[in-house]
């Protein structure tokens, strides 16, 4: 019998936002390809004035057509549960999410293991299922062991609780595993590493870069730098704006395109002013458009202030682009500085500009970096191999099933 995995996450691809949690979906899809049986539960906030039965169903959204949720993605079942959110200052959402998850699981066939994405709030909320005999594995993905620890009062104690009580704690890079372990250094149990990996079959070089430029509407006689990620402070947009302004003084034949949701509009305006007419902010686009832009680009830049391990960086490397990235999170696990990309200090526009100039002024070196980058992803970050390792870890967790109270009691806890 295949391992039954319940995937719990706040983000998953949906109509109108196909890239939301796309990295989670890709990993789940690989688990299914390895033989697991997966069901995804996405938790979303709902207003407290609504009837409780309505909060737990997506019926209202389907009926009025206000929002539509996928019932499946690539054949993988996806359910949405709503939890009561009062939007009060200092509100702890974990109890409400726990209740919604427990109610959902009580109505469905119990899984062998829960796989929760982000230690907080998903991992913390999922611990309620462990009380009813379902083992819980939770994975750290970035902000949950980074900025959230200091910006949300509930994050730090919740992450500690997951480290103490979950049957397994994972992280998507060695750097994140160390960060997670540092939250509770007295706990000797290791934090396992489960890379997402990146498909070099999906993300591959195009046959003709000039043709690729035409396909995305970019000038074929200009070179293109690309950055994929949300337009917000933690992604280093301000530093990129300053670096690009300086870079453009030396290379006015280059354009810059940003793909990703605009979270902070002032930053979008700032980077557009860095080189008027030579910067485009495209917003979020689907995967096919991301691949098309990567194949048209001559350079990829990831200027983040913090990361777990950026999937977008792996994708650019898989396409064979020379990459400039900040030395944060797991980037050093991807990039050997000077061999398959360039690493620069975070929040340092001068060094970022210098690295961009290095690649722009040396096409042969850029070609070598890009070739080595693709080899790195192919040899070290194969998503099938990483999914097989993850499935083995989840199976080991399921074998330690700690049966306690009957599942039927979960909804009324």
C-alpha positions, -999 to 999 in steps of 0.1 A, spaced: 0 0 0 14 34 -9 24 58 19 -6 82 25 8 117 30 -13 146 41 4 178 29 -5 209 50 4 243 36 -7 279 36 3 282 -1 -5 262 -32 -12 270 -69 -47 283 -75 -65 300 -104 -52 336 -106 -20 328 -87 -4 298 -104 29 303 -87 17 304 -51 35 275 -34 46 261 -68 78 248 -53 57 228 -28 35 214 -55 65 203 -76 79 184 -46 45 168 -39 42 158 -75 76 141 -73 65 123 -41 35 109 -61 58 99 -89 79 80 -63 48 60 -52 33 81 -24 -5 89 -22 -8 126 -14 -37 148 -4 -31 186 0 -49 207 26 -45 245 22 -56 266 52 -70 301 46 -84 327 69 -122 334 70 -141 362 89 -154 352 123 -189 365 117 -196 337 91 -213 305 103 -187 279 114 -198 253 89 -192 279 61 -157 286 73 -147 250 67 -159 248 32 -151 266 0 -188 265 -11 -193 302 -7 -165 310 -32 -177 284 -57 -213 295 -54 -207 332 -59 -177 328 -81 -157 353 -59 -128 329 -58 -121 295 -73 -99 269 -58 -84 239 -76 -100 207 -65 -69 190 -79 -36 200 -94 -19 175 -118 -43 149 -104 -34 155 -68 -64 162 -46 -64 197 -30 -89 207 -2 -92 242 12 -102 246 49 -111 280 64 -102 290 99 -116 319 119 -95 350 118 -103 380 139 -75 402 126 -67 415 161 -33 428 170 -13 400 186 -37 373 175 -25 337 176 -39 319 146 -26 285 155 -55 273 176 -80 281 149 -59 265 122 -55 234 144 -92 231 149 -99 234 112 -73 208 103 -85 184 130 -121 187 117 -110 181 81 -89 150 90 -117 135 111 -140 135 80 -114 119 57 -94 87 56 -65 92 81 -31 96 65 0 77 76 20 109 81 15 147 80 40 167 60 36 204 71 53 232 52 68 260 73 74 252 110 50 280 118 21 282 116 15 250 96 39 228 116 26 240 150 -10 237 140 -4 202 127 8 190 161 -29 186 171 -31 157 147 -2 140 164 -23 140 195 -46 116 176 -20 92 164 -8 107 132 30 114 130 40 149 120 70 159 99 74 197 94 99 215 71 115 249 76 115 269 44 130 303 52 111 331 71 99 307 98 134 304 111 144 339 99 126 372 100 94 359 114 112 348 146 116 385 156 86 401 138 58 379 151 55 372 189 40 337 183 67 324 159 96 318 182 77 297 209 58 279 181 90 269 163 105 257 196 74 236 202 77 220 167 114 212 173 105 196 206 73 177 197 72 169 159 82 134 149 107 149 124 119 183 116 133 191 82 148 221 63 153 228 26 189 236 30 219 230 53 219 266 63 182 265 73 188 233 92 215 251 113 192 281 118 163 259 130 185 239 153 198 271 169 163 280 181 165 251 205 202 241 208 195 218 237 175 194 215 201 169 201 179 154 174 192 164 140 172 186 116 171 166 83 177 183 50 153 178 21 162 199 -10 134 206 -35 157 200 -64 151 214 -99 141 197 -131 167 203 -159 141 189 -183 117 217 -176 143 244 -170 167 241 -199 184 264 -223 165 276 -253 178 268 -288 180 304 -299 182 333 -274 173 359 -300 142 340 -309 134 337 -272 137 374 -268 112 379 -296 88 356 -279 87 376 -247 87 410 -266 122 420 -256 146 438 -280 169 412 -297 197 437 -300 199 443 -262 211 420 -234 188 411 -206 192 406 -169 164 388 -150 154 386 -114 125 364 -102 109 370 -68 85 392 -50 91 430 -51 97 435 -14 124 446 10 137 411 20 143 403 -17 170 431 -19 151 452 -44 165 485 -30 200 472 -33 193 460 -69 180 494 -78 211 511 -66 234 486 -82 215 487 -115 217 525 -116 255 523 -113 258 494 -137 238 512 -164 263 540 -165 288 515 -179 264 493 -199 235 511 -215 229 482 -238 214 461 -210 178 458 -198 165 445 -165 132 425 -160 116 416 -127 91 387 -125 71 384 -93 42 399 -73 46 435 -63 43 434 -25 57 469 -19 48 493 -48 73 520 -37 101 496 -43 88 489 -78 88 526 -85 123 529 -71 137 503 -94 119 516 -125 137 549 -119 171 532 -117 173 532 -155 142 548 -170 129 529 -200 153 500 -194 136 483 -164 104 463 -166 84 451 -136 61 423 -150 43 410 -118 36 373 -113 35 351 -144 29 314 -149 57 288 -152 58 288 -190 64 325 -190 91 321 -164 109 295 -185 105 317 -216 121 347 -198 149 326 -184 157 313 -219 158 349 -232 180 362 -205 218 367 -206 222 370 -168 203 362 -136 205 382 -104 192 372 -69 199 401 -45 179 388 -15 186 399 21 174 365 33 165 331 17 161 295 25 174 283 -8 159 302 -37 141 279 -61 144 307 -87 182 307 -84 182 269 -91 159 274 -121 182 300 -136 212 278 -130 194 249 -146 188 270 -177 225 276 -179 226 313 -169 255 330 -152 241 339 -118 249 366 -93 234 359 -59 238 372 -24 256 349 1 225 342 23 207 311 34 215 281 12 230 300 -18 265 289 -8 252 253 -11 243 260 -47 271 284 -58 309 279 -57 319 315 -61 338 320 -93 331 284 -106 294 282 -113 282 317 -103 292 347 -83 284 353 -46 283 388 -31 275 401 4 239 409 11 228 446 13 259 457 -6 250 475 -38 286 482 -46 297 445 -46 265 436 -64 273 461 -92 309 449 -94 297 413 -99 272 424 -126 300 443 -144 323 412 -142 298 391 -161 287 418 -186 323 425 -196 335 389 -200 312 368 -222 335 338 -221 336 337 -184 298 342 -183 294 312 -207 316 291 -184 297 300 -153 264 292 -169 276 258 -182 289 249 -148 257 261 -131 236 237 -152 259 208 -144 257 216 -107 219 213 -108 219 182 -129 244 164 -107 235 176 -72 199 187 -72 179 162 -91 143 165 -78 136 128 -83 165 118 -62 156 143 -35 120 132 -35 131 95 -30 151 106 0 122 126 14 98 97 9 122 75 28 123 99 57 85 103 57 81 65 57 104 62 86 83 87 105 51 68 96 66 36 110 67 53 145 30 60 145 21 71 181 -16 61 183 -34 79 211 -70 92 211 -93 81 183 -94 104 153 -131 110 158 -123 130 189 -101 154 169 -129 177 157 -142 183 193 -109 188 210 
